[in-house]
Amino acid sequence: MADYQRLLAVQPSDAVLQAAQADPRKGVQQAYRRYLKRAEKQAQLLARFNQHMSLEREFWQAGGQYVAGIDEVGRGPLAGPVVTAAVVLPRDFDLVEVNDSKQLTAQKRAELMPKILSEAVSVSLGVADAPTIDRLNIYEATRVAMCQAVENLTVTPTLLLVDAMQIPLPIQQNRLIKGDAKSASISAASIVAKVARDHLMVMYDQVYPGYDFADNMGYGTAKHLAGLRELGVTPIHRHSFSPVRDAE
């Protein structure tokens, strides 16, 4: 196999890299530059991943066993539930691409979701539907859904890493502002919650056509607002949110 082919196919040895760097052939130099770019990207991912695992590793080093990351998706939409996820990662978790779900494409989230489910010690969801949101308010409904997610885990965590909220449970909690960008556990939870809620809203788009739920996920886009004006309010709309209340 030619040097440039080996560069693209496997992790090259130092000898292969040195030979490629010195090789004047255009194809080899192109492959060498592509390798360097790919290696730099991987190094950046690994550095970010190690930073995002620091809280979990500190907990494990102090003798802790199960730490859960909790996040929510769907506090702002006019329709659909707020969905929360709790994720307990193992000590050998190695998905370096896991990051805040908002920083990932839908395709990348879909790729990572089954890998997270496969590697995690435990994953669970909590859901607060539109009537619950209307009854409690969005903040309290989110806390209830987060509580559900933690209680549905198959293991009992002794530390919760939570994105900016306090969960009504007697478990030690570390509230992190923008936690999904600081903790791998919260990042994994944000991906799980986002993928789960997006699938749900795509289903609702079939049940309630005309609001563009599959594209806007319940947020107040122009098409969604037009649907409210023309078709009225559905059972999954949040009556306590002003654009929905105005359409009644």
C-alpha positions as CSV (number, residue, x, y, z in Angstrom):
1,M,0.0,0.0,0.0
2,A,1.4,3.4,-0.9
3,D,2.3,5.8,1.8
4,Y,-0.6,8.2,1.1
5,Q,-3.1,5.4,1.1
6,R,-1.8,4.2,4.5
7,L,-2.1,7.8,5.8
8,L,-5.8,7.8,5.0
9,A,-6.5,4.2,6.0
10,V,-5.0,3.7,9.5
11,Q,-3.1,5.6,12.3
12,P,0.3,5.9,10.7
13,S,3.6,5.3,12.5
14,D,6.1,8.0,13.0
15,A,8.2,6.5,10.2
16,V,5.3,6.7,7.7
17,L,4.6,10.3,8.7
18,Q,8.2,11.3,8.3
19,A,8.4,9.6,4.9
20,A,5.2,11.3,3.8
21,Q,6.4,14.7,4.9
22,A,9.6,14.2,2.9
23,D,7.9,12.7,-0.2
24,P,7.7,15.4,-2.9
25,R,4.8,13.7,-4.8
26,K,1.7,15.8,-4.9
27,G,-0.7,13.0,-3.9
28,V,1.4,12.2,-0.8
29,Q,1.6,15.8,0.2
30,Q,-2.2,16.2,-0.2
31,A,-2.8,13.1,2.0
32,Y,-0.3,14.3,4.5
33,R,-2.0,17.7,4.9
34,R,-5.4,16.0,5.2
35,Y,-4.0,13.7,7.9
36,L,-2.6,16.7,9.8
37,K,-6.0,18.5,9.6
38,R,-7.8,15.4,10.8
39,A,-5.3,14.8,13.6
40,E,-5.6,18.4,14.8
41,K,-9.4,18.2,14.8
42,Q,-9.3,14.9,16.8
43,A,-6.9,16.5,19.3
44,Q,-9.2,19.4,19.8
45,L,-12.2,17.0,20.3
46,L,-10.2,15.0,22.9
47,A,-9.1,18.1,24.8
48,R,-12.7,19.4,25.0
49,F,-13.9,15.9,26.0
50,N,-11.4,15.6,28.8
51,Q,-12.4,19.1,30.0
52,H,-16.1,18.1,29.9
53,M,-15.3,14.9,31.9
54,S,-13.5,16.7,34.7
55,L,-16.4,17.0,37.1
56,E,-17.3,13.3,36.6
57,R,-13.7,12.2,37.1
58,E,-13.4,14.4,40.3
59,F,-16.5,12.7,41.7
60,W,-15.2,9.2,40.9
61,Q,-11.7,9.9,42.3
62,A,-13.4,11.1,45.5
63,G,-15.1,7.7,45.8
64,G,-18.4,8.4,44.2
65,Q,-20.1,5.7,42.0
66,Y,-23.0,7.1,40.1
67,V,-23.3,10.7,38.9
68,A,-26.2,11.7,36.7
69,G,-26.3,14.6,34.2
70,I,-29.7,16.1,33.6
71,D,-30.9,18.5,30.9
72,E,-34.2,19.6,29.3
73,V,-35.4,20.4,25.8
74,G,-38.5,22.4,24.9
75,R,-39.1,25.1,27.5
76,G,-39.6,27.8,24.8
77,P,-42.0,26.2,22.2
78,L,-45.7,27.0,22.0
79,A,-46.6,23.4,21.5
80,G,-45.6,20.0,22.7
81,P,-44.1,18.8,26.0
82,V,-40.9,19.7,27.8
83,V,-38.7,16.6,27.7
84,T,-35.9,15.9,30.2
85,A,-33.2,13.3,30.3
86,A,-31.0,11.9,32.9
87,V,-27.8,10.0,31.9
88,V,-25.3,8.1,34.1
89,L,-22.0,7.6,32.3
90,P,-19.5,4.8,32.9
91,R,-15.9,5.6,33.9
92,D,-14.6,4.4,30.5
93,F,-17.0,6.5,28.5
94,D,-15.2,7.5,25.3
95,L,-17.5,9.3,22.9
96,V,-15.4,12.3,22.4
97,E,-17.9,13.9,19.9
98,V,-20.5,14.2,22.6
99,N,-21.2,17.9,23.1
100,D,-24.0,20.4,23.8
101,S,-26.9,19.2,21.5
102,K,-27.3,22.8,20.2
103,Q,-23.7,22.6,18.8
104,L,-24.4,19.4,16.8
105,T,-26.3,18.8,13.6
106,A,-29.5,16.7,13.7
107,Q,-27.6,14.0,11.8
108,K,-24.8,13.9,14.4
109,R,-27.3,13.8,17.2
110,A,-29.0,10.9,15.6
111,E,-25.6,9.1,15.2
112,L,-24.6,9.7,18.8
113,M,-28.0,8.8,20.4
114,P,-27.7,4.9,20.0
115,K,-24.0,5.1,21.1
116,I,-24.9,6.9,24.2
117,L,-27.7,4.4,25.0
118,S,-25.3,1.6,24.4
119,E,-22.4,3.0,26.6
120,A,-24.4,4.6,29.4
121,V,-24.9,2.9,32.7
122,S,-28.5,4.2,32.7
123,V,-30.6,6.6,30.7
124,S,-34.1,7.8,31.4
125,L,-36.6,10.4,30.3
126,G,-39.1,12.7,32.0
127,V,-42.0,14.4,30.3
128,A,-44.3,17.3,31.2
129,D,-47.1,17.7,28.7
130,A,-48.8,21.0,27.7
131,P,-51.6,20.7,30.4
132,T,-49.0,20.2,33.1
133,I,-47.1,23.2,31.8
134,D,-50.3,25.3,31.8
135,R,-51.2,24.1,35.4
136,L,-47.7,24.6,37.0
137,N,-45.9,27.1,34.7
138,I,-43.0,26.1,32.5
139,Y,-40.3,26.3,35.2
140,E,-42.0,24.1,37.7
141,A,-43.1,21.7,35.0
142,T,-39.5,21.3,33.9
143,R,-38.5,20.6,37.5
144,V,-41.2,17.9,37.8
145,A,-40.0,16.3,34.5
146,M,-36.4,16.4,35.7
147,C,-37.4,14.7,38.9
148,Q,-39.2,12.0,36.9
149,A,-36.1,11.4,34.8
150,V,-33.9,11.0,37.9
151,E,-36.4,8.7,39.6
152,N,-36.7,6.5,36.4
153,L,-33.0,5.7,36.4
154,T,-32.1,2.1,37.1
155,V,-29.3,3.1,39.5
156,T,-29.4,5.7,42.3
157,P,-27.0,8.6,41.7
158,T,-25.4,10.4,44.7
159,L,-24.6,13.5,42.7
160,L,-26.7,15.3,40.1
161,L,-25.1,17.6,37.5
162,V,-28.0,19.9,36.4
163,D,-28.1,22.5,33.7
164,A,-29.0,25.7,35.7
165,M,-31.9,24.3,37.7
166,Q,-32.6,22.8,41.1
167,I,-34.4,19.5,41.2
168,P,-36.8,18.8,44.1
169,L,-34.9,15.7,45.3
170,P,-32.8,15.0,48.4
171,I,-29.7,14.3,46.3
172,Q,-26.5,16.5,46.2
173,Q,-26.7,18.7,43.2
174,N,-24.3,20.8,41.2
175,R,-26.1,23.5,39.3
176,L,-24.1,24.6,36.2
177,I,-24.8,27.6,34.0
178,K,-24.6,26.4,30.4
179,G,-23.9,22.9,31.9
180,D,-24.4,21.2,28.6
181,A,-21.2,22.8,27.5
182,K,-19.3,22.0,30.7
183,S,-20.2,18.4,31.5
184,A,-20.2,15.3,29.3
185,S,-23.1,13.8,31.3
186,I,-25.2,16.9,30.8
187,S,-24.2,17.0,27.1
188,A,-25.3,13.4,26.7
189,A,-28.6,14.1,28.4
190,S,-29.1,17.1,26.1
191,I,-28.7,14.9,23.1
192,V,-31.0,12.2,24.4
193,A,-33.7,14.7,25.3
194,K,-33.4,16.6,22.0
195,V,-33.6,13.5,19.8
196,A,-36.5,12.1,21.8
197,R,-38.5,15.3,21.7
198,D,-37.8,15.9,18.0
199,H,-39.1,12.4,17.1
200,L,-42.2,13.2,19.2
201,M,-42.8,16.5,17.3
202,V,-42.4,14.8,13.9
203,M,-45.1,12.3,15.0
204,Y,-47.3,15.2,16.1
205,D,-46.9,16.8,12.7
206,Q,-48.7,13.7,11.3
207,V,-51.5,13.9,13.9
208,Y,-51.9,17.7,13.6
209,P,-50.9,18.8,10.1
210,G,-50.7,22.4,9.1
211,Y,-48.5,23.7,11.9
212,D,-45.1,22.6,10.5
213,F,-44.3,20.8,13.7
214,A,-41.8,18.5,12.0
215,D,-39.7,21.5,11.1
216,N,-40.3,24.0,13.9
217,M,-40.6,21.5,16.8
218,G,-43.4,23.6,18.2
219,Y,-41.5,26.9,18.3
220,G,-43.4,30.0,17.2
221,T,-42.3,30.3,13.6
222,A,-44.2,32.1,10.9
223,K,-45.7,28.9,9.6
224,H,-46.7,27.8,13.1
225,L,-48.4,31.1,13.8
226,A,-50.1,31.0,10.5
227,G,-51.4,27.5,11.4
228,L,-52.7,28.8,14.7
229,R,-54.6,31.6,12.9
230,E,-56.1,29.4,10.3
231,L,-56.7,26.1,12.1
232,G,-56.9,27.1,15.8
233,V,-55.4,25.5,18.9
234,T,-54.6,21.8,19.2
235,P,-54.5,19.7,22.4
236,I,-50.7,19.9,22.5
237,H,-50.6,23.7,22.5
238,R,-49.7,25.5,25.7
239,H,-52.7,27.8,26.5
240,S,-50.6,29.8,29.0
241,F,-48.3,31.0,26.3
242,S,-49.5,34.3,24.9
243,P,-49.4,33.5,21.1
244,V,-51.6,30.5,21.8
245,R,-53.9,32.4,24.2
246,D,-54.3,35.1,21.6
247,A,-55.4,32.5,19.0
248,E,-58.2,31.1,21.1
